[in-house]
Amino acid sequence: MYIKLKEPKYYIYTQKDINDVRERINNTKQTKIELQSFNWSSACGFFDSEGCINALLYKKNNYMNLRIRIKNTYPYILIKFKEAFGGNVNPRKKSENPKHRQKWEWRTNKKDSVRFFLTKILPYSIIKKPQIELGLKFLETDNYQAKLFISQELKRLKDEEYTEEQIKELNEQIEDMNVDKLQHKLEEYK
């Protein structure tokens, strides 16, 4: 027999709660041991539903970087990601609605951590598989034009779904690295 407990309708984080979480975050370090027992399919499901991949452009020095992040209202789950992959866990702006929980965000843009994480979750991904594949291609190339093209595609993928044929076509374009095609494609989006 199972007893079903009711969850509270809302939970308000006090400043003490936030400070306790921050203290725990500051005391965590990346541990390789946990990665051996890390459940990659669960991590992928969590990332598929709550995660995001962004390409960041630093205009000052024309440098591009890839960032992954996950937002959620339970900081302790995000702390597990920080322990495994580094990065930061920070509170997000609190909603004015008292029924909304405090949001938290884990993010990292360390190239090795991002590549390792995306490579491990790729086989389990359903929703964000095209974004993960593009993200890995972004990390593989040093071609600035290709990175710019991939960043545009990542933005577009957030709003629409791709067919398998479109994904195959994009992958072929990226592999060819035909700068003329990429320039033409970028001009179409502007």
N, C-alpha and C positions, 0 to 999 in steps of 0.2 A: 504494500500500500504506500502510495506517495502522497505527501502533504504538499500542496502547492501554496507557496508563500506569495503574498501580494507585494509587489514592489511599490515603494512610495511613488506618488504621482510626480513629484519633483524633489530635487535635492539641491539645497543652496550651499555652495562652498563658502566657508568663512575665510577670512584672511589667514587664520591659523591653519586651516586645511591646506590652503595654497602654499603657505610657508613650509608645512610639513612635507608636501610633495617636492617642493624645490630643494629642501635639504636632502631628501632621498635621491633626487636626480643628481645633485652635486657630489654625492658619495658613491655613485655608481661608476664603474669602469668597464671598459670593453673586456669581455672574457671569452676566450676561444673555446673553453671547455663546454659552455652552453650551446655552442653551434653544433656540437656532435649530436645532441638530443633535440635540436631545434626542429619543430614540426613545420616543414616547408609548405605543405599543402594548406595548413591553417593560416600561415603567414601570408600566403598568396591570396587566399580567400579574403583575408582582412584587407590586404592591399588593393585587391580588385574592387572592393566595395568602398573603402575609405581613403585610398591612396591617390597620389598624383605624381606625374613626371613633368618637370619643367626644364626647358633650356634657358639658361641665363646668359644674357649678353652684357658684357662690361664694355661700354662704348669708349671709355678712357683709353684702353689699350687693345681694343678689338679682340678680346678674349671671350670665349664661350665655354660654359660649364653646364653640367647636367645636375639637377637636384631632384631628389625624391622626398616625398613627405606624406605623412598620414595624420589626419585630424580625427579626434575622438573625444568623448566626454569622460573616458576612464583613463587617467594618466598612468596607472600601473601597467597597463598593457603596453603603452608607448615606452615606458621605462625599459621593458624587456627588449624592445627594438634598439634602444640606446645602448643597453648593456652588450648586445650582440654586434652592433654595427657602428657604434659611436654616434656622433651627431649631437643634436640638442633636443630637449623637450621643453617647450615653453607654453605658458597659458596664452590663449587668444583673448581678444576683446570680449568681455562678458556681455551677454544680451541683457537688455533692460527688462525683458519678460522674466518674472521670478520663477516661472515654471521651467525655464530653460536651464540646463546644467552648464557649468563652466566648460568651455572647449579647450583642448590641449592639442599641441602639434609636435610631432617628432619629424625632424628633417636632417638630411645630411647631403652634402655635395662633394664629399671626399671621393675622388675618382675610383679608388680601389674598392671602397665599401659599396658604392653604387653599382659597380660592375658585378661584384660578388653577389650582392642581393638580387639584382635583376636576372643574372644567370641561373641562380638557384630556383627562383620562383617561376621562370619562363615555362617549364613543362606543365605546371599546374594552372596557369592563367587561362581564363576564359574571356573575361571582359576587356582586360587591358593588354592582351597579348600583342596586338599591333603596336601599341605604344612602347611596350617593353622591347620588342624587336627593333623599333626605330631608335630607342634609347641606347641599345647596345651598339647599333651601327654608328650612332653619334660618338660614342666613346672610342670606337675603332678608328675613325678617320681623323686625319689632321687637316683635311681640306676645309678651309673656312667657308667656302661657298656651299659645300655639302652640308656642313653643320647648320648654316643659315636655312637651307632648304628643309632639313630635318626638323628644325625648331618650328618652322611654319606648319609643317605637317602635324607635329605634336599639338600645336594650338588647335588646328582644325579637327583633330581626332577627338578632342574634348567634347565637341558639339555634335559630331555625327559619327555614324558607324560605317566602317568600310566593308566591302565585300572581299572575299578571298582573292578575286581577280584584281581588284584595286591594290590590295596589299602586295601581290606578286609583281604588279606593274611598278609600284613604288620601289620595291626592293631591287628590281632590275635597273631602274633609273639611278638609284644610289650606287649600285655596283659599277655601272658604266661611268659614273662621275662625269658625264658629259655636261660641262659647265654651261654650254649654250642652252641645253634643255632645261637645266636647273634655273637659269636666269629667266627663261621664257615662262616657266611654271610660277616663279616668284612674282613676275609682273602680272600674271593672271589674277593672283590673290590680292594685289594692291587696289 
